[in-house]
């Protein structure tokens, strides 16, 4: 059910307000468009309109200032980590599209891991489920995938849909590839789990987000589930990436809470 189109979400939202307000994001848009006007010939000064001259000089001063700012920024960027960076690494850091997709991918992956761990916590809490037969994390490629069409499919999917269609990570070498489907068939016989598996992807996201606060238990369909240390909410994500916390929160609200922005198309 899930599309394999690789189109970037960012490429579909160029009309959105700028979500990055740092100097590095602003500079990245101007890096290839700077033109410093040449110095006017003094012998022709009488033929040059005075206002045009002032505009040219002001433009030159502004461009020189921007050039110095970019030089300082790139120097800091190059010194931010030990060792020499490749050109590809530098481009990723200053390319807004990549940064945008990177945030969406982080949130999506983290939340999908939360779903699996929450199901396992519920199975252990309510049914004393055997820890050796727990649900396995989803296929990494599908967790990282970013496109508007794919996101729309995810947000309209039930938890049952995810377990049936997303597959499991290739790192699990000693278990059956359809272990999640088999566990689903066992648990769906119980009323609480049947109702839980009918929840939508976005329904569960509200529990995960928890107003950016720590989360130790969830109350779903009349039952309280104590969360294990493995079950990390949105709070843990923004703590892990403290330096980009505000951007992560802004992008998350845009795509997971604004219904207008959730209606996307490739």
C-alpha positions as CSV (number, residue, x, y, z in Angstrom):
1,X,0.0,0.0,0.0
2,X,2.9,2.3,0.5
3,X,4.3,4.2,-2.5
4,X,8.0,4.0,-3.4
5,X,8.1,7.6,-4.9
6,X,11.3,9.3,-3.7
7,X,10.1,12.9,-4.2
8,X,11.2,15.1,-1.3
9,X,8.5,16.7,0.9
10,X,10.4,19.9,0.9
11,X,10.1,20.3,-2.9
12,X,6.3,20.4,-2.5
13,X,6.2,23.2,0.1
14,X,8.3,26.0,-1.3
15,X,5.3,28.2,-0.7
16,X,5.3,27.6,3.0
17,X,6.7,30.3,5.4
18,X,10.5,29.9,6.1
19,X,10.8,27.6,9.1
20,X,14.5,28.2,9.5
21,X,15.5,31.5,11.0
22,X,19.2,30.9,11.7
23,X,22.0,32.8,9.9
24,X,23.2,29.7,8.1
25,X,19.8,29.0,6.5
26,X,19.4,32.6,5.3
27,X,23.0,32.6,3.9
28,X,22.4,29.4,2.0
29,X,19.8,31.0,-0.2
30,X,22.1,33.8,-1.3
31,X,25.4,31.9,-1.7
32,X,25.2,31.7,-5.5
33,X,23.6,35.0,-6.4
34,X,26.0,37.7,-5.1
35,X,27.2,40.2,-7.7
36,X,29.3,43.1,-6.5
37,X,29.0,46.1,-8.9
38,X,32.2,47.4,-10.4
39,X,33.6,50.7,-9.3
40,X,32.4,53.6,-11.6
41,X,34.9,55.3,-13.9
42,X,35.6,58.8,-12.4
43,X,36.0,60.2,-15.9
44,X,32.4,59.5,-16.6
45,X,31.0,60.7,-13.2
46,X,29.1,63.6,-14.8
47,X,27.2,61.2,-16.9
48,X,26.0,59.1,-14.0
49,X,22.8,59.9,-12.3
50,X,23.5,60.8,-8.6
51,X,20.7,58.5,-7.3
52,X,22.0,55.6,-9.3
53,X,25.5,56.1,-7.9
54,X,24.2,56.0,-4.3
55,X,22.2,52.9,-5.0
56,X,25.3,51.2,-6.6
57,X,27.5,52.1,-3.7
58,X,25.0,51.0,-1.1
59,X,24.5,47.7,-2.9
60,X,28.3,47.2,-3.0
61,X,28.6,47.9,0.8
62,X,25.8,45.5,1.5
63,X,27.3,42.7,-0.6
64,X,30.7,43.2,1.0
65,X,29.1,42.9,4.4
66,X,27.2,39.7,3.4
67,X,30.4,38.2,1.9
68,X,32.3,38.8,5.2
69,X,29.4,37.2,7.2
70,X,29.4,34.1,4.9
71,X,33.1,33.8,5.3
72,X,32.8,33.9,9.1
73,X,30.0,31.4,8.9
74,X,31.8,28.9,6.7
75,X,34.9,29.2,8.9
76,X,32.9,28.3,11.9
77,X,31.3,25.4,10.0
78,X,34.6,24.0,9.0
79,X,35.9,24.2,12.5
80,X,32.8,22.8,14.2
81,X,34.3,19.2,14.2
82,X,37.7,17.8,14.2
83,X,39.1,16.5,11.0
84,X,38.6,17.7,7.4
85,X,35.1,17.7,6.1
86,X,34.2,16.6,2.6
87,X,32.4,19.0,0.3
88,X,29.3,16.8,0.5
89,X,29.2,17.2,4.3
90,X,29.3,21.0,4.0
91,X,26.6,21.0,1.3
92,X,24.3,19.0,3.5
93,X,24.7,21.4,6.4
94,X,23.8,24.5,4.4
95,X,21.2,23.0,2.1
96,X,17.8,23.8,3.5
97,X,16.0,21.1,1.6
98,X,18.2,18.4,3.1
99,X,17.9,19.9,6.6
100,X,14.1,20.0,6.2
101,X,13.9,16.3,5.1
102,X,16.3,15.3,7.7
103,X,14.0,16.6,10.5
104,X,11.0,14.9,9.1
105,X,12.9,11.7,8.8
106,X,14.1,11.9,12.4
107,X,10.5,12.5,13.7
108,X,9.0,9.8,11.6
109,X,11.6,7.2,12.5
110,X,11.5,8.0,16.2
111,X,7.7,7.8,16.3
112,X,7.5,4.5,14.4
113,X,9.9,3.0,16.9
114,X,7.7,4.4,19.7
115,X,4.7,2.6,18.2
116,X,6.4,-0.8,18.3
117,X,7.8,-0.3,21.8
118,X,4.4,0.8,23.1
119,X,2.7,-2.3,21.6
120,X,5.3,-4.5,23.3
121,X,4.8,-2.7,26.7
122,X,1.0,-3.3,26.4
123,X,1.5,-6.9,25.5
124,X,3.8,-7.4,28.5
125,X,1.7,-5.4,30.9
126,X,-1.7,-6.9,30.0
127,X,-0.9,-10.4,28.8
128,X,2.5,-11.1,30.2
129,X,3.7,-11.6,26.6
130,X,6.9,-13.6,26.1
131,X,9.7,-11.1,25.7
132,X,11.3,-13.4,23.1
133,X,8.3,-13.1,20.8
134,X,7.9,-9.3,20.9
135,X,7.0,-7.2,17.9
136,X,10.1,-6.1,15.9
137,X,10.9,-2.6,14.7
138,X,9.9,-1.7,11.2
139,X,12.0,-1.9,8.1
140,X,14.6,1.0,8.3
141,X,14.1,2.0,4.6
142,X,10.4,2.5,5.1
143,X,10.9,4.4,8.4
144,X,13.3,6.9,6.7
145,X,11.3,7.4,3.5
146,X,10.1,11.0,3.0
147,X,7.6,12.1,0.4
148,X,4.2,13.8,0.5
149,X,2.3,10.8,-0.9
150,X,4.0,8.4,1.5
151,X,3.3,10.7,4.5
152,X,-0.4,10.9,3.5
153,X,-0.6,7.1,3.3
154,X,1.0,6.8,6.8
155,X,-1.2,9.4,8.5
156,X,-4.4,7.7,7.1
157,X,-3.2,4.2,8.1
158,X,-4.3,2.3,11.2
159,X,-1.7,0.6,13.5
160,X,-2.9,-2.7,12.0
161,X,-2.1,-1.4,8.5
162,X,1.4,-0.6,9.6
163,X,2.1,-4.0,11.2
164,X,0.8,-5.8,8.1
165,X,2.6,-3.8,5.5
166,X,5.8,-2.2,6.7
167,X,7.9,-5.4,7.3
168,X,10.6,-5.7,9.9
169,X,14.2,-4.5,10.1
170,X,16.8,-6.6,8.3
171,X,18.9,-6.7,11.5
172,X,16.7,-9.4,12.8
173,X,18.4,-12.5,11.5
174,X,17.0,-15.2,13.7
175,X,13.2,-14.6,13.6
176,X,10.6,-15.1,11.0
177,X,10.1,-12.2,8.6
178,X,6.3,-12.2,9.3
179,X,6.6,-12.2,13.1
180,X,4.7,-8.9,13.4
181,X,1.8,-10.2,11.4
182,X,1.6,-13.4,13.4
183,X,1.7,-11.5,16.7
184,X,-1.0,-9.2,15.4
185,X,-3.2,-12.2,14.7
186,X,-2.8,-13.4,18.3
187,X,-3.5,-10.1,20.0
188,X,-6.3,-8.9,17.8
189,X,-8.5,-11.6,19.4
190,X,-8.5,-9.5,22.6
191,X,-11.0,-6.6,22.6
192,X,-8.5,-4.0,24.0
193,X,-5.9,-4.8,21.4
194,X,-8.5,-5.0,18.6
195,X,-9.5,-1.4,19.4
196,X,-5.9,-0.3,19.8
197,X,-4.9,-1.6,16.4
198,X,-7.8,0.3,14.8
199,X,-6.2,3.6,16.0
200,X,-4.8,5.8,13.2
201,X,-1.2,6.7,12.9
202,X,-2.0,10.4,13.8
203,X,-4.2,9.3,16.8
204,X,-1.3,7.7,18.4
205,X,1.0,10.6,17.6
206,X,-0.8,12.8,20.2
207,X,0.2,10.4,22.9
208,X,3.8,10.3,21.6
209,X,4.1,14.1,21.4
210,X,2.6,14.7,24.9
211,X,3.1,18.5,24.7
212,X,6.9,17.9,24.5
213,X,6.9,16.6,28.1
214,X,8.4,13.4,29.5
215,X,6.0,10.4,29.2
216,X,6.0,7.4,31.6
217,X,2.6,6.0,31.1
218,X,-0.3,6.3,28.7
219,X,-4.1,5.8,29.3
220,X,-5.7,4.3,26.2
221,X,-9.2,2.8,26.0
222,X,-9.6,2.7,29.8
223,X,-6.3,1.0,30.4
224,X,-3.1,2.4,31.8
225,X,0.1,1.2,30.2
226,X,3.4,1.7,32.0
227,X,6.1,2.5,29.5
228,X,9.5,0.9,29.6
229,X,12.8,2.8,29.1
230,X,12.9,1.7,25.5
231,X,9.7,3.5,24.7
232,X,10.9,7.0,24.1
233,X,8.5,9.9,23.4
234,X,9.0,13.1,21.5
235,X,10.5,14.6,24.6
236,X,13.6,12.3,24.2
237,X,14.0,13.3,20.5
238,X,14.2,17.0,21.2
239,X,16.6,16.3,24.2
240,X,18.8,14.3,21.9
241,X,19.0,17.0,19.3
242,X,19.0,20.0,21.5
243,X,20.8,22.3,19.0
244,X,17.9,21.9,16.5
245,X,15.1,21.6,19.1
246,X,13.1,24.6,17.9
247,X,13.2,23.6,14.2
248,X,12.1,20.0,15.1
249,X,9.1,21.4,17.1
250,X,8.2,23.8,14.3
251,X,8.3,21.2,11.5
252,X,6.4,18.6,13.7
253,X,3.6,21.1,14.4
254,X,3.4,21.9,10.7
255,X,3.0,18.4,9.4
256,X,1.4,16.5,12.3
257,X,-0.9,19.1,13.8
258,X,-2.0,21.5,11.1
259,X,-4.7,19.6,9.2
260,X,-4.4,22.1,6.2
261,X,-0.7,21.2,5.8
262,X,-1.5,17.5,6.2
263,X,-3.5,17.6,3.0
264,X,-0.5,17.1,0.7
265,X,0.1,16.0,-2.9
266,X,3.1,15.1,-4.9
